[in-house]
Amino acid sequence: MSTAINNFKKYRFLLMELVKKEIKLKYRRSYLGIFWTLLEPLLTTVVLTIVFSNLRENKNAAFPVYILSARLIYTYFSNSTKAAMKSIRSNSAMIKKVYVPKYIYPLSSVISGYITFIISLLVLVAVMGVFKVQPTLYLLQAIFPLTIVIVMTLGAGMILSTLAVFFRDLEYLWSVMLMMIMYTSAIFYDINDIGAKNQWIVKWNPLYAIIHNFRNAIFGEPLDKFSLIYSAVFSCVSLLIGIGLFYKKQDEFILNI
């Protein structure tokens, strides 16, 4: 453990530089730059609110906040896992030339995505103000789902980055999986709308468990204990599996990238 910590300290500067590089590259040819991080979720929320408010005749005045709070978390998970999955292959030239701890690459993808996600929360704060969603002390509980989501994303990213080196089709399969995750995360509908028989599909989605507790914190409700424990355990287990799989296979990367 001490060796791993010392190794991390030794390369922490490189990690910071990779994080900066990924954020810069993401907006390199964009006129709006980092401002797009704020504009994109806002525009998406407007579209989803218009469509689903009309379809469901939703009378909830805070429906845009309901959508945006889930959309931001899903977007972070989706974008960061896809970036982490490609991180080893996209940095193959550097991996072949110099020694760098390979976990640095998926880790930098997850961290850079998290920084962008935190910035995008400014939009949520603004939308809460517009729709008069008053913050309460329960808002402090948001730290739990916000911490769990980065652990889950890193765990999934480590697993995907390892498997993607050996199975190139995983990129396409994961896109399909992300679509399934999105539709079972109750982003733009209430879980009660799908009937009691089908609710288990959503409730056992670990990303929904995070979203559910994040919404509870925003709307001034206590955290759901089952969702909290389930999402935390799932995230920790996925991270342990991801680390174990990554370290077991990392010496074979050079032969397949």
C-alpha positions as a Markdown table, in Angstrom:
| # | Residue | x | y | z |
|---|---|---|---|---|
| 1 | Met | 0.0 | 0.0 | 0.0 |
| 2 | Ser | 2.8 | 2.4 | 0.9 |
| 3 | Thr | 4.5 | 1.7 | -2.4 |
| 4 | Ala | 1.3 | 2.5 | -4.3 |
| 5 | Ile | 0.9 | 5.8 | -2.3 |
| 6 | Asn | 4.5 | 6.8 | -3.0 |
| 7 | Asn | 4.1 | 6.0 | -6.7 |
| 8 | Phe | 0.9 | 8.1 | -6.8 |
| 9 | Lys | 2.7 | 11.0 | -5.2 |
| 10 | Lys | 5.6 | 10.7 | -7.6 |
| 11 | Tyr | 3.3 | 11.0 | -10.7 |
| 12 | Arg | 0.7 | 13.4 | -9.2 |
| 13 | Phe | 2.1 | 16.3 | -11.3 |
| 14 | Leu | 1.6 | 14.3 | -14.5 |
| 15 | Leu | -1.9 | 13.4 | -13.4 |
| 16 | Met | -2.7 | 17.1 | -13.0 |
| 17 | Glu | -1.2 | 17.9 | -16.4 |
| 18 | Leu | -3.3 | 15.2 | -18.1 |
| 19 | Val | -6.4 | 16.5 | -16.4 |
| 20 | Lys | -5.7 | 20.0 | -17.7 |
| 21 | Lys | -4.9 | 18.6 | -21.1 |
| 22 | Glu | -8.2 | 16.7 | -21.4 |
| 23 | Ile | -10.3 | 19.7 | -20.3 |
| 24 | Lys | -8.4 | 21.9 | -22.9 |
| 25 | Leu | -8.8 | 19.4 | -25.7 |
| 26 | Lys | -12.5 | 19.0 | -25.0 |
| 27 | Tyr | -13.1 | 22.6 | -25.8 |
| 28 | Arg | -10.2 | 23.4 | -28.1 |
| 29 | Arg | -12.2 | 24.2 | -31.2 |
| 30 | Ser | -15.3 | 25.5 | -29.5 |
| 31 | Tyr | -16.0 | 29.2 | -29.7 |
| 32 | Leu | -18.0 | 28.9 | -26.4 |
| 33 | Gly | -15.3 | 26.9 | -24.7 |
| 34 | Ile | -16.0 | 26.0 | -21.1 |
| 35 | Phe | -19.2 | 28.0 | -21.3 |
| 36 | Trp | -20.6 | 25.1 | -23.3 |
| 37 | Thr | -20.5 | 23.1 | -20.0 |
| 38 | Leu | -23.2 | 25.4 | -18.7 |
| 39 | Leu | -25.2 | 25.9 | -21.9 |
| 40 | Glu | -25.5 | 22.3 | -23.0 |
| 41 | Pro | -27.3 | 20.9 | -19.9 |
| 42 | Leu | -29.5 | 24.0 | -19.9 |
| 43 | Leu | -30.6 | 23.5 | -23.5 |
| 44 | Thr | -31.1 | 19.8 | -23.0 |
| 45 | Thr | -33.3 | 20.4 | -20.0 |
| 46 | Val | -35.4 | 23.0 | -21.8 |
| 47 | Val | -36.1 | 20.4 | -24.6 |
| 48 | Leu | -36.8 | 17.6 | -22.2 |
| 49 | Thr | -39.1 | 19.8 | -20.1 |
| 50 | Ile | -41.1 | 20.9 | -23.1 |
| 51 | Val | -41.5 | 17.4 | -24.4 |
| 52 | Phe | -42.2 | 15.5 | -21.3 |
| 53 | Ser | -44.3 | 18.1 | -19.6 |
| 54 | Asn | -46.7 | 18.0 | -22.6 |
| 55 | Leu | -46.7 | 14.2 | -22.8 |
| 56 | Arg | -47.4 | 13.7 | -19.1 |
| 57 | Glu | -49.2 | 16.9 | -18.5 |
| 58 | Asn | -46.8 | 17.5 | -15.6 |
| 59 | Lys | -48.1 | 20.1 | -13.1 |
| 60 | Asn | -44.9 | 20.2 | -11.0 |
| 61 | Ala | -43.5 | 23.7 | -11.3 |
| 62 | Ala | -40.0 | 22.4 | -10.4 |
| 63 | Phe | -40.0 | 19.7 | -13.1 |
| 64 | Pro | -37.0 | 21.3 | -14.9 |
| 65 | Val | -34.9 | 21.0 | -11.7 |
| 66 | Tyr | -36.1 | 17.4 | -11.4 |
| 67 | Ile | -34.8 | 16.7 | -14.9 |
| 68 | Leu | -31.6 | 18.7 | -14.7 |
| 69 | Ser | -30.4 | 17.1 | -11.4 |
| 70 | Ala | -30.5 | 13.7 | -13.0 |
| 71 | Arg | -29.3 | 14.7 | -16.4 |
| 72 | Leu | -26.1 | 16.2 | -15.0 |
| 73 | Ile | -25.2 | 13.0 | -13.1 |
| 74 | Tyr | -26.0 | 10.7 | -16.0 |
| 75 | Thr | -24.0 | 12.9 | -18.4 |
| 76 | Tyr | -21.0 | 12.8 | -16.2 |
| 77 | Phe | -21.1 | 9.1 | -15.8 |
| 78 | Ser | -21.7 | 8.5 | -19.5 |
| 79 | Asn | -19.0 | 10.9 | -20.8 |
| 80 | Ser | -16.4 | 9.9 | -18.2 |
| 81 | Thr | -16.8 | 6.1 | -18.6 |
| 82 | Lys | -16.6 | 6.5 | -22.4 |
| 83 | Ala | -13.4 | 8.6 | -22.1 |
| 84 | Ala | -11.9 | 6.3 | -19.6 |
| 85 | Met | -12.6 | 3.3 | -21.8 |
| 86 | Lys | -10.6 | 4.8 | -24.7 |
| 87 | Ser | -7.9 | 6.3 | -22.5 |
| 88 | Ile | -5.4 | 3.4 | -22.8 |
| 89 | Arg | -5.7 | 3.1 | -26.6 |
| 90 | Ser | -5.7 | 6.8 | -27.2 |
| 91 | Asn | -2.4 | 7.2 | -25.2 |
| 92 | Ser | -0.7 | 4.1 | -26.8 |
| 93 | Ala | 2.1 | 6.2 | -28.2 |
| 94 | Met | 3.2 | 7.5 | -24.8 |
| 95 | Ile | 2.7 | 4.1 | -23.2 |
| 96 | Lys | 5.1 | 2.5 | -25.7 |
| 97 | Lys | 7.8 | 5.2 | -25.2 |
| 98 | Val | 8.0 | 5.9 | -21.5 |
| 99 | Tyr | 7.0 | 4.3 | -18.3 |
| 100 | Val | 4.0 | 5.9 | -16.6 |
| 101 | Pro | 1.6 | 4.1 | -14.3 |
| 102 | Lys | -1.1 | 3.2 | -16.7 |
| 103 | Tyr | -3.9 | 3.8 | -14.2 |
| 104 | Ile | -3.1 | 7.5 | -14.6 |
| 105 | Tyr | -4.9 | 7.6 | -17.9 |
| 106 | Pro | -8.4 | 6.4 | -16.9 |
| 107 | Leu | -8.1 | 8.3 | -13.6 |
| 108 | Ser | -7.4 | 11.6 | -15.4 |
| 109 | Ser | -10.4 | 11.0 | -17.7 |
| 110 | Val | -12.7 | 10.5 | -14.6 |
| 111 | Ile | -11.2 | 13.5 | -12.7 |
| 112 | Ser | -11.4 | 15.9 | -15.7 |
| 113 | Gly | -15.0 | 14.9 | -16.3 |
| 114 | Tyr | -15.8 | 15.4 | -12.6 |
| 115 | Ile | -14.3 | 19.0 | -12.7 |
| 116 | Thr | -16.5 | 19.8 | -15.7 |
| 117 | Phe | -19.5 | 18.2 | -13.8 |
| 118 | Ile | -18.9 | 20.3 | -10.7 |
| 119 | Ile | -18.8 | 23.5 | -12.9 |
| 120 | Ser | -22.1 | 22.5 | -14.6 |
| 121 | Leu | -23.7 | 22.4 | -11.1 |
| 122 | Leu | -23.8 | 26.2 | -11.3 |
| 123 | Val | -26.6 | 25.8 | -13.9 |
| 124 | Leu | -28.5 | 23.7 | -11.4 |
| 125 | Val | -28.2 | 26.4 | -8.8 |
| 126 | Ala | -29.4 | 29.0 | -11.2 |
| 127 | Val | -32.4 | 26.8 | -12.3 |
| 128 | Met | -33.3 | 26.2 | -8.6 |
| 129 | Gly | -33.4 | 29.9 | -8.1 |
| 130 | Val | -35.6 | 30.5 | -11.2 |
| 131 | Phe | -38.1 | 27.8 | -10.1 |
| 132 | Lys | -38.0 | 28.8 | -6.5 |
| 133 | Val | -36.6 | 25.5 | -5.1 |
| 134 | Gln | -35.4 | 26.7 | -1.7 |
| 135 | Pro | -32.2 | 25.1 | -0.4 |
| 136 | Thr | -32.5 | 23.4 | 3.0 |
| 137 | Leu | -30.0 | 21.8 | 5.4 |
| 138 | Tyr | -30.7 | 18.5 | 3.6 |
| 139 | Leu | -28.7 | 20.0 | 0.7 |
| 140 | Leu | -25.5 | 19.3 | 2.6 |
| 141 | Gln | -26.3 | 15.6 | 2.2 |
| 142 | Ala | -25.6 | 16.0 | -1.6 |
| 143 | Ile | -21.9 | 15.3 | -0.7 |
| 144 | Phe | -22.8 | 11.6 | -0.4 |
| 145 | Pro | -24.2 | 10.9 | -3.9 |
| 146 | Leu | -21.6 | 13.3 | -5.4 |
| 147 | Thr | -18.8 | 11.3 | -3.8 |
| 148 | Ile | -20.4 | 7.9 | -4.6 |
| 149 | Val | -20.8 | 8.8 | -8.3 |
| 150 | Ile | -17.1 | 9.5 | -8.8 |
| 151 | Val | -16.2 | 6.2 | -7.1 |
| 152 | Met | -18.7 | 4.3 | -9.3 |
| 153 | Thr | -17.5 | 6.1 | -12.5 |
| 154 | Leu | -13.8 | 5.3 | -11.7 |
| 155 | Gly | -14.7 | 1.6 | -11.0 |
| 156 | Ala | -16.6 | 1.3 | -14.3 |
| 157 | Gly | -13.9 | 3.3 | -16.1 |
| 158 | Met | -11.1 | 1.0 | -14.9 |
| 159 | Ile | -13.0 | -2.1 | -15.9 |
| 160 | Leu | -13.9 | -0.7 | -19.3 |
| 161 | Ser | -10.4 | 0.7 | -20.1 |
| 162 | Thr | -9.0 | -2.8 | -19.4 |
| 163 | Leu | -11.5 | -4.7 | -21.4 |
| 164 | Ala | -11.5 | -2.3 | -24.3 |
| 165 | Val | -7.8 | -3.0 | -25.0 |
| 166 | Phe | -8.7 | -6.6 | -25.8 |
| 167 | Phe | -12.2 | -6.2 | -27.1 |
| 168 | Arg | -12.6 | -3.2 | -29.5 |
| 169 | Asp | -16.3 | -3.8 | -30.0 |
| 170 | Leu | -16.9 | -2.9 | -26.4 |
| 171 | Glu | -17.1 | 0.7 | -27.4 |
| 172 | Tyr | -20.3 | 0.0 | -29.3 |
| 173 | Leu | -21.7 | -2.3 | -26.7 |
| 174 | Trp | -21.2 | 0.2 | -24.0 |
| 175 | Ser | -23.1 | 2.8 | -26.0 |
| 176 | Val | -26.1 | 0.5 | -26.0 |
| 177 | Met | -25.7 | -0.2 | -22.3 |
| 178 | Leu | -25.6 | 3.6 | -21.6 |
| 179 | Met | -28.9 | 4.0 | -23.4 |
| 180 | Met | -30.4 | 1.3 | -21.2 |
| 181 | Ile | -29.0 | 2.9 | -18.1 |
| 182 | Met | -30.4 | 6.3 | -19.1 |
| 183 | Tyr | -34.0 | 4.9 | -19.6 |
| 184 | Thr | -33.8 | 3.1 | -16.3 |
| 185 | Ser | -32.5 | 6.1 | -14.3 |
| 186 | Ala | -35.9 | 7.9 | -14.2 |
| 187 | Ile | -34.3 | 11.1 | -15.6 |
| 188 | Phe | -37.4 | 12.5 | -17.2 |
| 189 | Tyr | -40.2 | 10.5 | -15.6 |
| 190 | Asp | -41.3 | 9.6 | -12.1 |
| 191 | Ile | -40.7 | 6.0 | -11.0 |
| 192 | Asn | -44.4 | 5.8 | -9.9 |
| 193 | Asp | -45.4 | 6.3 | -13.5 |
| 194 | Ile | -44.2 | 2.9 | -14.6 |
| 195 | Gly | -46.2 | 0.7 | -12.3 |
| 196 | Ala | -45.3 | -1.3 | -9.3 |
| 197 | Lys | -44.4 | -4.5 | -11.2 |
| 198 | Asn | -41.7 | -2.7 | -13.2 |
| 199 | Gln | -40.2 | -0.5 | -10.6 |
| 200 | Trp | -37.6 | -3.0 | -9.5 |
| 201 | Ile | -35.8 | -2.5 | -12.9 |
| 202 | Val | -35.2 | 1.2 | -11.9 |
| 203 | Lys | -34.6 | 0.7 | -8.2 |
| 204 | Trp | -31.8 | -1.8 | -8.8 |
| 205 | Asn | -30.0 | 0.5 | -11.2 |
| 206 | Pro | -27.2 | 1.8 | -9.0 |
| 207 | Leu | -27.0 | 5.1 | -11.0 |
| 208 | Tyr | -30.7 | 5.7 | -10.2 |
| 209 | Ala | -29.9 | 5.2 | -6.5 |
| 210 | Ile | -27.4 | 8.0 | -6.7 |
| 211 | Ile | -29.8 | 10.2 | -8.7 |
| 212 | His | -32.6 | 9.5 | -6.2 |
| 213 | Asn | -30.6 | 10.6 | -3.2 |
| 214 | Phe | -29.2 | 13.7 | -5.1 |
| 215 | Arg | -32.8 | 14.8 | -5.8 |
| 216 | Asn | -33.7 | 14.2 | -2.2 |
| 217 | Ala | -31.0 | 16.5 | -1.1 |
| 218 | Ile | -32.0 | 19.2 | -3.6 |
| 219 | Phe | -35.7 | 19.0 | -2.8 |
| 220 | Gly | -35.2 | 19.0 | 1.0 |
| 221 | Glu | -35.8 | 15.4 | 1.8 |
| 222 | Pro | -33.7 | 12.9 | 3.9 |
| 223 | Leu | -31.6 | 10.4 | 2.0 |
| 224 | Asp | -33.0 | 7.0 | 1.1 |
| 225 | Lys | -31.0 | 4.6 | 3.2 |
| 226 | Phe | -31.4 | 1.6 | 0.9 |
| 227 | Ser | -30.3 | 3.7 | -2.1 |
| 228 | Leu | -27.4 | 5.1 | -0.2 |
| 229 | Ile | -26.1 | 1.7 | 1.1 |
| 230 | Tyr | -26.8 | -0.1 | -2.2 |
| 231 | Ser | -25.0 | 2.6 | -4.4 |
| 232 | Ala | -22.1 | 2.9 | -2.0 |
| 233 | Val | -21.5 | -0.9 | -1.8 |
| 234 | Phe | -21.9 | -1.3 | -5.6 |
| 235 | Ser | -19.5 | 1.5 | -6.2 |
| 236 | Cys | -16.8 | 0.2 | -3.9 |
| 237 | Val | -17.1 | -3.3 | -5.2 |
| 238 | Ser | -16.9 | -2.1 | -8.8 |
| 239 | Leu | -13.8 | 0.0 | -7.9 |
| 240 | Leu | -12.1 | -3.0 | -6.3 |
| 241 | Ile | -12.9 | -5.2 | -9.3 |
| 242 | Gly | -11.7 | -2.5 | -11.6 |
| 243 | Ile | -8.4 | -2.1 | -9.8 |
| 244 | Gly | -7.8 | -5.8 | -9.6 |
| 245 | Leu | -8.6 | -6.4 | -13.2 |
| 246 | Phe | -6.5 | -3.5 | -14.4 |
| 247 | Tyr | -3.4 | -4.5 | -12.4 |
| 248 | Lys | -3.8 | -8.1 | -13.5 |
| 249 | Lys | -3.9 | -7.2 | -17.2 |
| 250 | Gln | -1.9 | -4.0 | -17.5 |
| 251 | Asp | 1.4 | -5.8 | -18.5 |
| 252 | Glu | -0.5 | -7.2 | -21.5 |
| 253 | Phe | -1.6 | -3.8 | -22.8 |
| 254 | Ile | 1.6 | -3.2 | -24.7 |
| 255 | Leu | 0.9 | -6.2 | -26.8 |
| 256 | Asn | -2.6 | -5.2 | -27.8 |
| 257 | Ile | -2.6 | -1.4 | -28.3 |
